Amino acid sequence: MASAPPTETHPIQDATVLFAGDSGDGMQLTGLKFTMATAQAQNDLATLPDYPAEIRAPAGTTYGISGYQLHFGSEEVRTPGDAVDLLVAMNAAALKVHLRRVRKGGTIIANADSFEKRDLELAELDSNPLTDGALDDYNVIEVPLTSITRDALSDTDLSTKQKDRSKNMFALGLTLWMYSKPMEPAMKWLDQKFAERPAIRDANRHVLKKGYHYGETVEAFAVRYDVKPAPMDTGTYRAIRGAEALALGLVAASVKSGLSLFYGSYPITPASDILHELSKHKNFGVMTFQAEDEIAAVGSAVGASFGGNLGVCATSGPGIALKTETIGLAVMTELPLVVIDMQRGGPSTGLPTKPEQGDLMQAIYGRNGEAPLPVLAPGSPGDCFETAYEACRIATKYMTPVMLLADGYLGSGAEAWRIPDPDTLPPFDVNFATKPTDRTMVGTNGDRKFLPYVRNDDTLARPWAKPGTPELEHRIGGLEKEDRTGDVSYHPENHERMVKLRAEKIQRVQQEIPPTEVLGDADGELLVVGWGSTQGAIEEAIERAVDGGKPVAGLHLRHLFPFPPDLGDILDRFETILVPELNNGQLVRLLRDEFLQPCVPLNKIQGQPFTAKEIEQKIDALLG
Amino acid sequence: MADNETKNDTPNGTKKPALPLQQLDADATKKPSGPPSGTKKPDGPPGAKKPAGPPGSKKPAGPPSGTKSKKPTMPPGFSGDGGGDGLTRKDFQSDQDVRWCPGCGDYAILSTVQRLLPDLGVPKEDIVFISGIGCSGRFPYYMDTYGMHSIHGRAPSFATGLKSSRPELDVWVVTGDGDALSIGGNHLIHAMRRNVDLQMLLFNNEIYGLTKGQYSPTSERGKITKSSPYGSIDAPFNPVALALGADATFVARTMDRDPKHMKAMMRRAHDHRGMSFLEIYQNCNIFNDGAFFEFTEKETKPERALFLDDGKPLTYAGGDRGLRLDGLTLQAVDLTTGRWSADDCVVYDETNPELAGLIGRLFWQEDLPRPFGVIYREERPTYEELLHTQIDGITERKGEGDLDALLHAGDTWTIQ
């Protein structure tokens, strides 16, 4: 570790940084501010927050550790990184929890003040890893973050507790310096955040600068790194989290369709972020309704849809279970509804803050009776925008509930997102039934009656006649409907006809699905088929395999139900089909069922995303 | 209730077993200290056959069959066949056959609603009825308005979404005692707390009818039903007290067999801005015949039913009896002996929450009558009003949303 100043700056292609500390240490914030700095420096990026279910677990314990991982680079970045180059560990427990993620030879900045006897006990460590040789394979930099921050603020009136809350800014400043990133985005944020509390603002600014300067003045740092801007498509970018992108996609759908957005929601991790985001945008006419429970959340959304609005709700797996009956009602009444499932580890309460793809079967089959509905899944935080928009478009065009399967990894993960031009979004026209037509009415004169279940020839959608429209008064409900009239019917043949009609209507959503893109070697032997948040890891693995000359291709499904119309033909072209999923094998069963293909599963059920390496290894094993 | 078995053998065994037997034997038409004979429960095992009506009681006045062509014969004093907009009762009748059991109290409620609506001056297309599951759930199908037959207990949530997003609509919720108070209890109290401007009609028949006769959350303790052959051990809800506890801004009670009062209460419920809760005692002549006859039949009604009149003293039994306050307790007094007069009775104020608490909690006290009428009302901003005022205020302050600006919010960078 001995080196003489001045420090050299090494250009590198990419880096993965992980901030970890107590959940009260402000690690998510630190990570986010570092993310903004890399975004400003025009790196491509992907992030992975990893936080505990407990809000403030006892300080210093391993189960209270909150982490924020960021991968940024001068090339395309698809995942938050398989291996960590720099771990910032605010205490012994953080080091213990996250050491396994650090690559051999990686750097660890450890808060030396938090490796005392008591800290080691809390972390259940028998000896001090800073001194017992456990970190011999790593480049360890001990920084007394706590005491150095207190010293830096010694001439302020702040309490010790307040001073200690600034130590994350020291860590941030130091990390920014290490990667040659600007301080301005963080400074600007501090100015805004603490505009009303100048003492706190100045303390944080001061500590941030101290951290930055610490790198320059302390001889511990042999090198600092520089990641050049990534060659990205022209356009304007921002860093976006999946939850934000979902919310913006919904607002965009509302604006483009002219429908008011009604969002019914009951707080649940990790879906609440969408509610938080949408509730800020009331000047778009967005109505957010915090319901008394999950059932009321979806019920209110269906009620709003009946009234001619864009009814949306979001939840996680347990909430979907509660909403199931109401979603069935939306299938029967053929009302538009978008249900977002931010999947998490299950069953039951499961792993509230950890991602899993365990709800695919629930989304497609989890209702009583024959109750098909379209199921979509975004592949990346930015893709959440387009997928949410598309879900709304399909829901209104086909008069059906649509489910969108995301997860906490997408929701709180962020990436650099090229901001779309609202004018280039797909057209989103909604046609309400506004007056009686020969097609939708029967009877004569005074006895004329509106037929709410006369269908559009192309989409099989029924007309959307909202209350307030004269002469189109009608009743809908959960009892089986008579074809065309919508009257209650228990007629055997009618029921069968209606079941088939509802199924056929959903099948026709295939009309909306563009040709499937195949990455890599389209004439290869092995096809990797994925869905949802695993896209980054899968595509990185495919790219590495193709770069290594292996006959591998891949495709990522946004539409899980119905499947794209060309999917069967594509699958037929490959000898082997690999299906990586963060569950015990769900898409793989659907593919086998639909296409009678001997698909090979790759399952990980640990509440953690795939690393590209895990998929690469499976590809290698299959190719022999 | 160790004596349930023996009580099953008595005609009164299914009703209010907390009462001493000698009170059940009392001649209630003369002495109001015990329930009148009209409250007797059917003989025989539950569900074995259609129960006989209580002695002296008439069959419900509803139509004998569910066909549209036969107009229900309604009691005299019924009005409301024409309205200011030229709409008539017939304009609100759908083409669907009414399929409730002949003699069901629901017919009178349906008919009263259809007679009231033309009077209200609301355009027909703006009226929406939303129901849950149960016999009451079929109500929207019989109304030629917009309507939704939703799922069990959830009608208030659909109505809340609709009314919040479309405040100009006139939204009615139709529900029953099982629907609203059992499976839907949570939505009920939260709709009240929020004060969404809905009219909620609770058809209370103290039984699960559509599932063929199990005890409901309003069934009295000891009730013999298919699911409680040895007597129900559940304590019943008093829906009015529940509504008061949930901070409803309009709480009223009426009965299916007094259409004039029912219509007046529906009109007041409609006139109220905010969540209006109207409990309607509704006779299920198949599974719980006569549940409310002590309040609804002319032999016992005067002694057992107290009709509230705002600003008037609480008297009943044709003015022969009244309620006075003894400390914080209501006491029934005889106004014919000269000891007490109407001046001694409580003057009702439907905007007084304390008074509403006392009156609203009158339930199965054997010496006190059951209150009907508007028990409580208050003015409070409605949910949808607050929602849209907030949206409008924010829009005025921040300007109407600009999608492009929203997408570009925060830190951005441009690649040339």
HADDOCK unambig.tbl for C-alpha pairs under 7 A between the chains (distance, minus, plus):
assign (segid A and resid 40 and name CA) (segid B and resid 413 and name CA) 6.22 0.50 0.50
assign (segid A and resid 232 and name CA) (segid B and resid 415 and name CA) 6.94 0.50 0.50
assign (segid A and resid 233 and name CA) (segid B and resid 415 and name CA) 6.93 0.50 0.50
assign (segid A and resid 234 and name CA) (segid B and resid 415 and name CA) 4.67 0.50 0.50
assign (segid A and resid 234 and name CA) (segid B and resid 416 and name CA) 5.20 0.50 0.50
assign (segid A and resid 235 and name CA) (segid B and resid 414 and name CA) 5.56 0.50 0.50
assign (segid A and resid 235 and name CA) (segid B and resid 415 and name CA) 5.32 0.50 0.50
assign (segid A and resid 235 and name CA) (segid B and resid 416 and name CA) 6.68 0.50 0.50
assign (segid A and resid 236 and name CA) (segid B and resid 412 and name CA) 6.54 0.50 0.50
assign (segid A and resid 236 and name CA) (segid B and resid 413 and name CA) 5.54 0.50 0.50
assign (segid A and resid 236 and name CA) (segid B and resid 414 and name CA) 4.14 0.50 0.50
assign (segid A and resid 236 and name CA) (segid B and resid 415 and name CA) 6.28 0.50 0.50
assign (segid A and resid 237 and name CA) (segid B and resid 412 and name CA) 5.35 0.50 0.50
assign (segid A and resid 237 and name CA) (segid B and resid 413 and name CA) 5.22 0.50 0.50
assign (segid A and resid 237 and name CA) (segid B and resid 414 and name CA) 5.98 0.50 0.50
assign (segid A and resid 238 and name CA) (segid B and resid 411 and name CA) 6.25 0.50 0.50
assign (segid A and resid 238 and name CA) (segid B and resid 412 and name CA) 4.56 0.50 0.50
assign (segid A and resid 238 and name CA) (segid B and resid 413 and name CA) 6.48 0.50 0.50
assign (segid A and resid 252 and name CA) (segid B and resid 403 and name CA) 6.62 0.50 0.50
assign (segid A and resid 282 and name CA) (segid B and resid 391 and name CA) 5.43 0.50 0.50
assign (segid A and resid 282 and name CA) (segid B and resid 394 and name CA) 6.66 0.50 0.50
assign (segid A and resid 282 and name CA) (segid B and resid 395 and name CA) 6.94 0.50 0.50
assign (segid A and resid 283 and name CA) (segid B and resid 391 and name CA) 6.26 0.50 0.50
assign (segid A and resid 283 and name CA) (segid B and resid 394 and name CA) 5.79 0.50 0.50
assign (segid A and resid 283 and name CA) (segid B and resid 395 and name CA) 4.18 0.50 0.50
assign (segid A and resid 283 and name CA) (segid B and resid 398 and name CA) 6.75 0.50 0.50
assign (segid A and resid 283 and name CA) (segid B and resid 399 and name CA) 6.72 0.50 0.50
assign (segid A and resid 283 and name CA) (segid B and resid 400 and name CA) 5.38 0.50 0.50
assign (segid A and resid 283 and name CA) (segid B and resid 401 and name CA) 5.15 0.50 0.50
assign (segid A and resid 284 and name CA) (segid B and resid 400 and name CA) 6.26 0.50 0.50
assign (segid A and resid 284 and name CA) (segid B and resid 401 and name CA) 4.58 0.50 0.50
assign (segid A and resid 285 and name CA) (segid B and resid 391 and name CA) 6.39 0.50 0.50
assign (segid A and resid 292 and name CA) (segid B and resid 190 and name CA) 6.73 0.50 0.50
assign (segid A and resid 296 and name CA) (segid B and resid 154 and name CA) 7.00 0.50 0.50
assign (segid A and resid 296 and name CA) (segid B and resid 157 and name CA) 4.95 0.50 0.50
assign (segid A and resid 296 and name CA) (segid B and resid 187 and name CA) 6.96 0.50 0.50
assign (segid A and resid 299 and name CA) (segid B and resid 157 and name CA) 5.18 0.50 0.50
assign (segid A and resid 299 and name CA) (segid B and resid 158 and name CA) 4.83 0.50 0.50
assign (segid A and resid 300 and name CA) (segid B and resid 157 and name CA) 4.97 0.50 0.50
assign (segid A and resid 300 and name CA) (segid B and resid 158 and name CA) 4.61 0.50 0.50
assign (segid A and resid 300 and name CA) (segid B and resid 160 and name CA) 5.90 0.50 0.50
assign (segid A and resid 300 and name CA) (segid B and resid 161 and name CA) 3.77 0.50 0.50
assign (segid A and resid 300 and name CA) (segid B and resid 162 and name CA) 6.93 0.50 0.50
assign (segid A and resid 301 and name CA) (segid B and resid 161 and name CA) 5.87 0.50 0.50
assign (segid A and resid 302 and name CA) (segid B and resid 158 and name CA) 6.35 0.50 0.50
assign (segid A and resid 303 and name CA) (segid B and resid 158 and name CA) 4.13 0.50 0.50
assign (segid A and resid 303 and name CA) (segid B and resid 159 and name CA) 6.06 0.50 0.50
assign (segid A and resid 303 and name CA) (segid B and resid 161 and name CA) 4.71 0.50 0.50
assign (segid A and resid 303 and name CA) (segid B and resid 162 and name CA) 4.57 0.50 0.50
assign (segid A and resid 304 and name CA) (segid B and resid 161 and name CA) 4.72 0.50 0.50
assign (segid A and resid 304 and name CA) (segid B and resid 162 and name CA) 4.46 0.50 0.50
assign (segid A and resid 304 and name CA) (segid B and resid 165 and name CA) 5.90 0.50 0.50
assign (segid A and resid 307 and name CA) (segid B and resid 162 and name CA) 5.62 0.50 0.50
assign (segid A and resid 307 and name CA) (segid B and resid 166 and name CA) 6.61 0.50 0.50
assign (segid A and resid 419 and name CA) (segid B and resid 407 and name CA) 6.52 0.50 0.50
assign (segid A and resid 419 and name CA) (segid B and resid 408 and name CA) 6.95 0.50 0.50
assign (segid A and resid 422 and name CA) (segid B and resid 404 and name CA) 6.31 0.50 0.50
assign (segid A and resid 467 and name CA) (segid B and resid 125 and name CA) 6.15 0.50 0.50
assign (segid A and resid 467 and name CA) (segid B and resid 126 and name CA) 6.01 0.50 0.50
assign (segid A and resid 467 and name CA) (segid B and resid 146 and name CA) 5.97 0.50 0.50
assign (segid A and resid 468 and name CA) (segid B and resid 125 and name CA) 4.73 0.50 0.50
assign (segid A and resid 468 and name CA) (segid B and resid 126 and name CA) 4.55 0.50 0.50
assign (segid A and resid 469 and name CA) (segid B and resid 125 and name CA) 5.78 0.50 0.50
assign (segid A and resid 470 and name CA) (segid B and resid 125 and name CA) 5.10 0.50 0.50
assign (segid A and resid 473 and name CA) (segid B and resid 125 and name CA) 6.20 0.50 0.50
assign (segid A and resid 473 and name CA) (segid B and resid 144 and name CA) 6.58 0.50 0.50
assign (segid A and resid 473 and name CA) (segid B and resid 145 and name CA) 5.09 0.50 0.50
assign (segid A and resid 473 and name CA) (segid B and resid 146 and name CA) 4.76 0.50 0.50
assign (segid A and resid 474 and name CA) (segid B and resid 145 and name CA) 6.31 0.50 0.50
assign (segid A and resid 474 and name CA) (segid B and resid 146 and name CA) 4.97 0.50 0.50
assign (segid A and resid 474 and name CA) (segid B and resid 147 and name CA) 6.42 0.50 0.50
assign (segid A and resid 475 and name CA) (segid B and resid 140 and name CA) 6.77 0.50 0.50
assign (segid A and resid 475 and name CA) (segid B and resid 141 and name CA) 6.09 0.50 0.50
assign (segid A and resid 475 and name CA) (segid B and resid 146 and name CA) 5.61 0.50 0.50
assign (segid A and resid 475 and name CA) (segid B and resid 147 and name CA) 4.46 0.50 0.50
assign (segid A and resid 475 and name CA) (segid B and resid 148 and name CA) 5.55 0.50 0.50
assign (segid A and resid 476 and name CA) (segid B and resid 147 and name CA) 6.36 0.50 0.50
assign (segid A and resid 476 and name CA) (segid B and resid 148 and name CA) 4.94 0.50 0.50
assign (segid A and resid 476 and name CA) (segid B and resid 149 and name CA) 6.24 0.50 0.50
assign (segid A and resid 477 and name CA) (segid B and resid 148 and name CA) 5.19 0.50 0.50
assign (segid A and resid 477 and name CA) (segid B and resid 149 and name CA) 4.18 0.50 0.50
assign (segid A and resid 477 and name CA) (segid B and resid 150 and name CA) 5.43 0.50 0.50
assign (segid A and resid 478 and name CA) (segid B and resid 149 and name CA) 6.37 0.50 0.50
assign (segid A and resid 478 and name CA) (segid B and resid 150 and name CA) 6.04 0.50 0.50
assign (segid A and resid 478 and name CA) (segid B and resid 151 and name CA) 6.92 0.50 0.50
